[in-house]
Amino acid sequence: MSLINIRTFRVFTITIVILICSILPAWSQEYDIQTGMDLNWETGDIIINTEAFIPASTENLTTARFRISEFIDRSLTEIAAESLDGLYLDSMKTVQNFLKENQTGMTKFDSLSYSGRKVSSSLSLDLSSVKNIYEYNIYTDLMPILISHKNPAPVPPMLNFEPTASFSGIVIYAADPLPLYGEAETGRLNPAVFPSIYDENMNIVASARMTEPEYLHRWGFTGYTSTIDPEIFENRVGLYPFYTTASALFGNNRTDILISEEAAQKILYNEANHRLIREGRILIIVAEE
């Protein structure tokens, strides 16, 4: 289950908390290990929390502590990848799915485990378990693994021309339950690394593939917030953003947004606004939970 505490432009409070209560696969056969993940969408920091329980028969607590801590260190790649099941990549996959299906990506991810990821290691207050905490960053660590393009794809051209304003950013309100495209129900938006934005005719308006890798490394394709703090807001979308409202959600993971055809035209008709997509100057307002 995931809990997203998205502040608004206090993006530092945008937090996703995922608890995996079941015992993890092969690498946990020696110890009972539980994991959790915290993700801060503003900074991109991913905190992996691990807890391994000390066997009741243990006689030397100090030795057991270091042995278990080292075991978790050696298993970090698998543990972290398992935890990333709660982080949506796009409308079809989680980051965990991507890593499991992409051997090159998993190899690169494995190399991250050997570059000082551990934040701390400690015993629980009741001395029954070892708790290790590790840190990754979605923009500096994961983006080089997840991005597949060096140059952005072109923003969709508009065949007709209508004069529209130049904006400093794009803000999409998607905090309320929304209809699910093609389904007779509603749901809430799930933040993702690579969401897509469509118009109501399912024509693509913007995707991460259209964004410069430089900006994906900086702050990702879109930002997520639940409250609008003008100072932080300005950093990404400027003083004169275009405001619109999501009209529906799309995708198995409920990560993609539909906006009205009129809103799409206001963004795409003016080529000056294409820069907003290339630079990821898009902010999505979501519900605070």
N, C-alpha and C positions, 0 to 999 in steps of 0.2 A: 504494500500500500504506500502511496506517496502523499506527502503533505507539502503543499507549496505555500510558503508565507512570502508572498511577493509584495514588497513595499512598493512604492511607486518610484519615484525617482530616488527614494532612499534605497536604491537597488541593492544596497548592501544587505538589506533584509530579505531580499528575494531568495528564499531558501527552499530547496527541495529536500525532504527527508524521506529516505527509503529504508525500511527495516526488512531484513531478510531473516526470518525467524527459523527457517528450516536448516537442518544441518547441510553444509555444503558438500559437493561431490568428492572426487578422488583425493584431492589434496587435504581433506579434513578427516580422512579415515583414522589418522593417528590421534587426533584431538577433536573434541566437539567445538567447532568454531562457528561463531555468529558474526555477521557483518552488517554495517549500515553505511549510508552515504549521505553527505550534506553537500549541496551545490549552491554556490552564490553566483547568480547570473550576472551581477554587476562586475565582480572581479574575475569571475570564471574559476574560482577556487573550488576544487572538489576534495572533500575530506572523506577518507575511507576509515571508518571505525571498525576495529576487529576485537573480538573477545574470545579467548580460548580458555576452556575450563581445565583446571589442574586436577589430575586423577586423585581420587580420595585416598589412594594407597601411597601417595607421595610422602617420602620421609624427609628429603632435603628440599625445602621450599626454594631456597636461593638457586640451587642447581636447576630445579624444575622450571623456575621462572625464565632463566636465560635460555634454556633448551627450547622451551615453547616459543619464546620471542624470536629466536633464530629460525625456528620452523616456519613461523608466520612470514618472516622475511623471505625465506626461500620460496614460499608459495604465493608471494605477493601478486605476481602476474595473474594467476588464476583467480585469486581472491578479488582483486580489483576488477577484473573483467566481469566476474559474476555480479558484483555490486552494481556495475553499470547497466544492468538489465532495467533499472529504473529510469535511465536517461534516454529519452526518445531521440533518435537520430533524425528521422523524417516520418512521413505518414505510414510507412510500412515496417520500419526496423527500429530497434534500439541500438545503442552503441555496442552493447554486448553481442547482439546478432551480427553486426558488422565485423567485429573482431574475430568471432568464431568462424565466419565464412571467408575471411580474408587473411590468408597465412602471412602475407607480407606485412599487413597491418598489425597482426598479432606479434610478429617478430619485432617490429618497431616499438610496439607497446611494451614488450618484454624488456627492451633495453632501458626503458624509463625506470624500471624497478631497481636499477643499479646506480641511480644517480641521486642519492640522498633524499629519498621520498619520506623517510620516517620522521615524524614530528615528535613523537614521544612513545615511551613504553613504561607501563606501570602495573602494579598489582591492584586488584579491586580492594575496597575497604575491608571486606570480609576474608580477604586472602584466598578466595576460591578460584580466581581467574586472572589471566594476564591480558591487559588491554594495550594494543598497539594502535597508533594513529598515523596515517600516511596522507600525504597531500600531493595532488596533481593540479594542473591548470588546464581548463578546457581550451583556452585560446593558444597558449604557448606550447603545451604538451600534446593535446589531442588533435588540434587543427592540422598540424603537419601530417598526421596519419589519415585524417578523414577527408581532407581536400584532395580532389582528383584533377583539378584544372590549374593551369598556370596563368591563363588569360581568361577574362570573363566572357561569357556568351553575350551576344547583343540583346539589349532590351527590346521587347516586341515593338516593331514599327506600327504606326497608325496610318492607314491608307488615306484617310481624309484629314484635313487640318481644321482645327478650331482653336482660336486663341485662348490660352489659359495662363494663369499666373505661374510665376516661378516660386517654388517653396523651398524652405530650408530643411525640411524633413517630412516624415510621414508618421502620423499617429493614428493607430487603429484601435477603437474601443471594442473589446471582446470579452468583457467581464461577466456578461449575463449568459444564462443558458441559451444556446443557439440551435436552430434546426440542423440535423445531420443530413447532408446532401444525399438524396436518394433513399432516405429512410424516414419512417413515420415516428420519429422521436427526437428529443433534444439532448444536448450534452454540453459540457464545458470544455473549453480549449485546453489542451495539454501543451506546455512549452516544449520546444524541440530545438536541436542544433540547426537543422536545415528544413524549416517549414517552407511551404510555398503559398503564394497568394494568387487567387484567380478572380476573374469577374464572374457574374452570375450565369454566364453562358459557358463557364469552364474554360475560358481562354486564359492562358497564363499571363499574369501581370508582372510578377517578380519571384525570383528564386535565388538561392545561394549560388547557383551556377553563374548568375549574372553579376556577382559581387567580386571585386578585386580581392585576391588572396591576402593582400596587405591589410585590408580592413577586416577580413574574417579572423585574422590573427589578432587584430586589435580589440574587436568587441563582438565579432560574430555577425551573422546576417541580420538578425533582429534582436532588439532588447525586449525584456519583459518587465513590467512593473504593475503595481496595484494602487499606487498613489502618485499623484503628480507633484513632484517637488521641482519648481521652475529652474532652480540652479543646476541640478543634475540633468534635468530635461534638456536644457539649453546645450549642454556639451555634445549631445548626440543629434538632436533634431533642430537645434537652432531656435531663433526667436519667432519665426513665421512658418511653422509647420502646417501641413495640410491635415485636417482632422476628418476622419470618416469612421463609420461603424461597420463591423463585420455583420454580414447577413446570414451566414451559415458556416458550418464546419465540414471538412472533407478528409477522408483517409481513414484507414483502419485504426490508426492511433489518435485520431481526432486532433491533428496538429496543424492542418492546412486551413486557410481562411478564404472565404468568398466575400468580396465587396461588390457594391453595385457597379453596373456598367458605367454609370455617370462618374462615379469616383475614379474608376480605372482610367477613363478618358482624361480626367483632369490631371492625372499623374503622367500619363503617357503622351498626350498630345504635344506638350512642351518638352523639347529635347533637353532643355536645361534641367528638368526634373529627373532625367535618366541617371544623373550623377547620384541622386539620393539612393538609388538601387545599387549602383556600382560601389558605393561607399557604405552600404548597410545602415543608412540613416533612417531606420524604421523602428518605431517603438510600438509595442502591443500592450494595451492595458488589459490585465486579467484580474480575475476575482481574488481577493485576499482570503485565505483560509486559516 
